[in-house]
Amino acid sequence: MLKTGITGGIGSGKTSVSNLFRNLGYTVIDADIIGHLCLTHDDVRKKLKNAFGIGIFTKNEVDRKKLGKLVFSSKTELEKLNGIMIPEMVYEIKKEFELLESQNCKIAFVEAAILFEMELDKILDKVLLVTADEKIRITRIKSRDGKKKEEIEKIIKNQNNEFANRKIDCIIENNSTLDDLKTKCEEVLKYLQLFS
């Protein structure tokens, strides 16, 4: 089975690419969903409580907004969170891949914004990078999340270094229409099928 990663910066269109692959009949594991699942595990909740205190909980559940506010304002706190969450998430993703492999799946995808930070590239056969011009990304994020331009530019600047000097097998430029993106995804699938 060809294990393929989908990554890219905020507003690049990773989710659009993932959805197109799903519509074409492929399985895409969403690292965000895996992360949310891990937050329900008792051992993870215990580690988070020890690391960040009871303040990140609401009615005995991890409050993602409170946790997000805490970690995204501090690099140290974010590293602490990643130290707890990443091993759990990678374990769950590997389990998903094993299940798909047992079902004779030919190509399976995982979408992860922090694919390289999670070191998923070490278990993947191919990595796809979704890109888009900064102006387009800013417009998308503004309309989707309602964030201010300055805030978005800061996030993009922080992310830009993440993909430099990384082993990328294929770049999908997403500056045009959904139909154009679909055509590009179909071309990428033809390329991937050569290896599956």
C-alpha positions in Angstrom: 0.0 0.0 0.0 1.3 3.4 -0.9 1.1 5.7 2.1 0.8 9.3 1.0 0.9 12.5 3.0 -1.0 15.7 2.2 0.4 18.9 3.8 0.6 22.6 3.2 0.3 25.9 5.0 -2.9 27.5 6.3 -5.3 28.4 3.5 -3.5 26.5 0.9 -6.4 24.1 0.3 -5.3 20.8 2.0 -8.8 20.0 2.9 -10.1 20.7 -0.6 -7.5 18.3 -2.0 -8.4 15.7 0.6 -12.1 16.0 -0.2 -11.4 15.6 -3.9 -9.4 12.4 -3.2 -12.3 11.1 -1.0 -14.8 11.9 -3.8 -12.6 9.8 -6.1 -13.0 6.9 -3.7 -9.7 7.1 -1.7 -9.4 7.0 2.1 -7.9 10.1 3.7 -7.0 10.0 7.4 -7.4 13.4 8.9 -4.7 14.1 11.6 -7.0 16.8 13.2 -9.7 14.3 13.7 -7.2 11.8 15.1 -6.0 14.6 17.5 -9.5 15.2 18.7 -9.9 11.5 19.3 -6.7 11.3 21.3 -8.0 14.1 23.6 -10.7 11.7 24.8 -8.1 9.1 25.9 -7.8 8.9 29.7 -4.0 8.7 29.7 -3.7 11.7 27.4 -6.1 13.7 29.5 -4.1 12.8 32.6 -0.9 13.9 30.9 -2.5 17.2 29.8 -3.9 17.8 33.3 -0.4 17.3 34.8 1.2 19.6 32.1 -1.3 22.4 31.9 -3.5 22.1 35.0 -7.3 21.8 35.5 -7.9 25.2 33.8 -7.9 23.6 30.3 -10.9 21.4 31.2 -14.6 22.2 31.0 -17.0 19.7 32.6 -14.1 17.1 32.7 -13.5 17.4 29.0 -10.5 19.1 27.4 -11.6 22.5 26.2 -9.8 22.9 22.9 -10.3 26.7 22.8 -8.7 27.1 26.3 -5.9 24.8 25.4 -5.4 26.5 22.0 -5.2 29.9 23.6 -2.6 28.7 26.1 -0.3 27.0 23.7 -0.4 29.3 20.6 0.8 32.2 22.7 3.9 30.3 23.9 6.4 28.2 21.9 7.3 26.3 25.1 3.7 25.4 25.9 3.2 24.3 22.3 6.2 22.1 22.4 4.9 20.6 25.7 1.6 19.9 24.0 3.2 18.4 20.9 5.3 16.2 23.2 2.2 14.7 24.6 0.0 14.6 21.5 2.3 13.7 18.6 3.3 10.2 19.8 -0.4 9.4 20.4 -1.5 10.7 17.1 1.3 8.9 15.1 0.4 5.6 16.9 -3.3 6.0 15.9 -2.4 6.9 12.3 -0.1 3.8 12.0 -3.0 1.7 13.3 -5.3 3.2 10.6 -2.7 2.5 7.9 -2.4 -1.2 9.2 -6.2 -1.6 9.0 -6.3 -0.2 5.5 -3.4 -2.4 4.4 -5.2 -5.5 5.8 -8.2 -4.5 3.5 -5.9 -4.5 0.4 -6.1 -0.8 0.0 -3.7 0.3 -2.8 -3.3 4.0 -1.9 -4.1 5.8 1.3 -3.7 9.4 2.4 -3.1 11.2 5.6 -3.7 15.0 5.8 -1.6 16.8 8.4 -0.6 20.4 8.6 2.3 19.5 10.9 3.3 16.4 8.9 7.1 17.0 9.2 6.9 18.1 12.9 5.1 14.8 13.5 7.9 13.0 11.5 5.2 11.2 9.5 7.4 11.5 6.4 9.5 8.7 8.0 6.6 6.3 7.6 5.2 7.7 4.3 6.1 6.6 0.7 5.1 10.0 -0.9 4.5 13.5 0.3 2.2 16.0 -1.5 2.5 19.7 -0.8 -0.5 21.9 -1.5 0.5 25.5 -2.2 -1.3 28.8 -3.0 -0.2 32.4 -3.5 -0.2 34.3 -0.2 -2.9 36.8 -1.3 -5.2 34.0 -2.1 -4.5 32.2 1.2 -5.2 35.5 3.1 -8.5 35.9 1.3 -9.5 32.3 2.0 -8.6 32.5 5.7 -10.3 35.8 6.2 -13.6 34.6 4.7 -13.3 31.2 6.5 -12.1 32.1 10.0 -12.7 35.9 10.2 -9.1 36.5 11.3 -7.4 39.8 10.8 -4.9 40.2 7.9 -1.9 40.9 10.3 -2.7 37.7 12.3 -2.9 35.6 9.1 0.4 37.0 7.8 2.0 36.1 11.1 0.8 32.5 10.9 1.9 32.2 7.3 5.3 33.6 8.1 5.8 31.1 10.9 4.7 28.2 8.6 6.8 29.1 5.6 10.0 27.7 6.9 8.3 24.3 7.8 8.4 23.1 4.1 11.8 24.4 3.1 14.4 21.7 2.5 11.9 18.9 2.9 11.5 15.9 0.7 8.4 16.7 -1.3 7.4 14.3 -4.1 4.7 16.4 -5.7 3.5 20.0 -5.5 -0.2 20.8 -6.1 -0.7 24.5 -6.9 -4.2 25.7 -5.8 -4.5 29.2 -7.2 -7.5 28.6 -9.5 -10.9 26.9 -9.5 -12.1 23.7 -7.9 -12.3 22.2 -11.4 -8.7 23.0 -12.1 -7.7 21.5 -8.7 -9.7 18.3 -9.5 -7.8 18.0 -12.8 -4.5 18.4 -10.9 -5.5 15.8 -8.3 -6.4 13.3 -11.0 -3.0 13.9 -12.6 -1.3 13.3 -9.2 -3.3 10.0 -8.8 -1.9 8.8 -12.2 1.6 9.5 -10.9 0.9 7.7 -7.6 -0.6 4.7 -9.3 2.8 4.1 -10.9 4.1 3.3 -7.4 1.2 1.4 -6.0 
